[in-house]
Amino acid sequence: MKRIWALLALALLFTATLAFAQKKNKGDENSNTRSVQGSVTSAEDAAVSGAVVQLKNVKTLQIRSFITKEDGNYYFHGLSPDVDYELKADYQGASSPNKMLSSFDSRKEAIINLKLNKK
């Protein structure tokens, strides 16, 4: 009977070790990506709700868009760390200057705020 309990305890320990190793590996997959977030403000420094933020992959020219929330915030996740990205915001004819998120920027969570120029 003691032998059975010892085998069960060993099997449980082995299973727990495998589960922990798999969970750790899944987390490592996400470490190969980065994100960028920020806020869009008007020329008067007020948060802009409904602005369209465009994120352009400079390598493939693919464009992703985000419409800012009520607080003027935007975010993009799952970005490749090996690619340069160009960001800009547009709202009712006003645009922000283009800003770059460089592949040389090693931050996992970059913050880039965009300010709209006057119309």
N, C-alpha and C positions, 0 to 999 in steps of 0.2 A: 504494500500500500504506500509506503514511503517512497518507493521507486516511482510510482505513478505520479505522486505529487511533485516530485523532483523534476520529472519529465515535463509535466504541465507548466511548472514554474519556468523552466528553461525555454519552452516553446513560447510562452507569454513574453518573456524577456526578448527573445529573438524577433517576435512579431512587432513589439513596440519599437525596437531598434530600426527595423525596416520602415515602419511608418514614419518615424522621425526623419530618416534619411530621404525618403521620397518627398516629404513636406519641405525639407531644406532645399532640395533640388528644384522644386517648383518655384520657390522664392528666388533662386538664382537666375531663372529664366527672365524674370522681371528686371533684374539688375542690368540687362543688356538694352534697356530702353531708358528714355528720359522724358521729361515733360516741360512745358512752358505755360506760364500763366501770367496774368497781370490785369490791369484795369485800363479802360478807355475813358479819357476825360476830354471835356470841351476846352476851347481856348481860354475859357474863364475858370478852369479847374473843377468843373462840376462833372460828376459821374454821368456817363451817357448810356442809357438803356436802349437796346435795339440796334446798336452799331454792329456792322458786319466786320469781323476780324478775319482776314485771310492769311493762311499759313501756306507758303509755297515751298515745296521740296525743290531746291535749286538743281539737284541732280536729275530728277525725273520730270520736273515741271508740274507735278501733281499739286493741286490746290485743295486744301480743306478749309471749311468756313465754320465760324461760330458766331452766333448772335448773342451779344452781351446780355447778361441778366440785369435786373433792376438796379443792382449796385455797380453796374458798369464792368463787371468782371468777366473774364474769358479764361478758358484753359484747353490745352491739347495734351493728350497722353499717348504713350506708345510710340514715341519718336525715336528714330535711329540715332545713336550717338555719332555715327560716321558720316552724317549728312549735314550740310548747311541748310538753314531754313530762313526764309524771308517773311517778315510779318508786316502787315499794314491794316489800318482800320478806316472804314468809310461810314459816313452817316449824313444823310440829307445834303449831299453835295460837298461836304467837308471831308478831308482826308488827313491821315497822319503821315508823317515821313516814314519811309521804309526802314525797318530795323532788322538786323541780322542776328540769328542764333547760330553761331559758328560751331563747326565740328571740333574746334580747338577749345571750346568752352566745356569744361569737364563737369559742370554742375548737373546733377541728376534732376533737379527741380529749378529751372531758371525762371526768373521773374523779369518780365519786360513790359513796362507800362507804355501805352501809346496815347499821345496827345494830338487831338484834331486841330488842324489849322483853321483860321477863320475863312469863311466862304469868300 
